Each structure stands twice: as C-alpha cells, then as structure tokens.
Amino acid sequence: MKVNGGKSVPLSIGVMCMAKKAKEVVEAVDPDKNLVTFRVIEGDLMEEYKSFVITIQVSPKSEGSGSVVHWTLEYEKLHGGIAHPETL
C-alpha cells in the first residue's frame, strides 16, 4: 500500500506528548510489516530538533492475544544543550 502514490501526505493532527505539540506527515506505510513512519514538520519539537522521525511497528504476540508496539524515534538535536527526548 502506498500513501498518495508513494508521496508524503500532510495530516491535520496535533500530537500532545509530555506538553509537546507536533504536526507530522506520513512518510511510509507498510501494511505487510504493520509499520508507519511519520516526520515532524511543525510544533514544539522543531524548536529543539533539526529533524524528528517517528516509526511505529505493531507485532502480534507469539502466544496469546494482543500485540507489541515498538516506537523508534530518530532525531537530530539543534545543539548539545538539548536533552534527549527520553520522556517521549
């Protein structure tokens, strides 16, 4: 499945996470891997980071019901005085 012919699609959503607001675009969707990747383009996070990419992958548990969700944050800080986003 491709998003808009393989191109990024702007979303009109804001994410609140530890008092941080962000607007993202979807960069990739892979239904075979249950994976979606977002790039932050606006908001509080961009005041501290040059780039911020969030990848979310959902994997069914090997036993029983439910799934495991893995969040991967890739970011580049504006300078060394910025903390790592551990609270996210």
CORMO-V622304 format. One record per residue. RES is the residue in one letter. OMEGA is omega in whole degrees, -180 to 180 (* if undefined). BURIAL is I if it has 9 or more other ideal C-beta (glycine too) atoms within 8 Angstrom, else O. D_LAST is the distance of its C-alpha to the last C-alpha in Angstrom with 1 decimal. Layout:
BEGIN
((RES & OMEGA & BURIAL & D_LAST) (RES & OMEGA & BURIAL & D_LAST))
END
This chain:
BEGIN
((M & 177 & O & 28.4) (K & 178 & O & 27.8) (V & 177 & I & 26.0) (N & 179 & O & 28.7) (G & 179 & O & 30.8) (G & -180 & O & 28.0) (K & 176 & O & 26.7) (S & -180 & I & 23.4) (V & 179 & O & 23.4) (P & 177 & O & 22.0) (L & 178 & I & 20.2) (S & 179 & O & 20.7) (I & 173 & O & 17.5) (G & -180 & O & 14.8) (V & 177 & I & 11.3) (M & -179 & O & 10.0) (C & -179 & O & 6.4) (M & 178 & O & 6.7) (A & 176 & O & 9.9) (K & 178 & I & 9.0) (K & -179 & I & 11.5) (A & 172 & I & 12.2) (K & -175 & I & 15.2) (E & 168 & I & 15.4) (V & 176 & I & 18.3) (V & 179 & I & 18.8) (E & -177 & O & 19.9) (A & 173 & O & 21.0) (V & 178 & I & 21.8) (D & -177 & I & 23.4) (P & 178 & O & 24.6) (D & 180 & O & 26.4) (K & -177 & O & 23.2) (N & -171 & O & 21.2) (L & 173 & I & 18.8) (V & -180 & I & 17.4) (T & 179 & I & 15.9) (F & 171 & I & 14.7) (R & 177 & I & 15.0) (V & -178 & I & 13.6) (I & -179 & O & 16.9) (E & 172 & O & 16.6) (G & -176 & I & 14.7) (D & -178 & I & 12.8) (L & -178 & I & 10.8) (M & 174 & I & 14.3) (E & -178 & O & 15.4) (E & -174 & O & 13.6) (Y & 175 & I & 13.5) (K & 178 & O & 16.7) (S & -179 & I & 15.1) (F & -178 & I & 11.9) (V & -179 & I & 12.5) (I & 176 & I & 10.6) (T & 180 & I & 13.0) (I & 178 & I & 13.2) (Q & -179 & I & 16.2) (V & 180 & I & 17.8) (S & 176 & O & 20.6) (P & 176 & O & 23.1) (K & -178 & I & 23.6) (S & 178 & O & 26.8) (E & 178 & O & 28.3) (G & -178 & O & 28.2) (S & 178 & O & 26.4) (G & -177 & O & 22.8) (S & 174 & O & 20.3) (V & -180 & O & 17.4) (V & 177 & O & 14.4) (H & 176 & O & 12.8) (W & 175 & O & 9.8) (T & 179 & O & 10.5) (L & 175 & I & 8.9) (E & -174 & O & 11.9) (Y & 173 & I & 12.1) (E & -179 & O & 14.8) (K & 177 & I & 14.6) (L & 178 & O & 17.4) (H & -176 & O & 18.7) (G & -179 & O & 18.4) (G & 180 & O & 17.6) (I & 180 & O & 14.1) (A & 172 & O & 11.5) (H & -175 & O & 9.3) (P & -176 & I & 5.6) (E & -178 & O & 5.4) (T & 178 & O & 3.8) (L & * & O & 0.0))
END
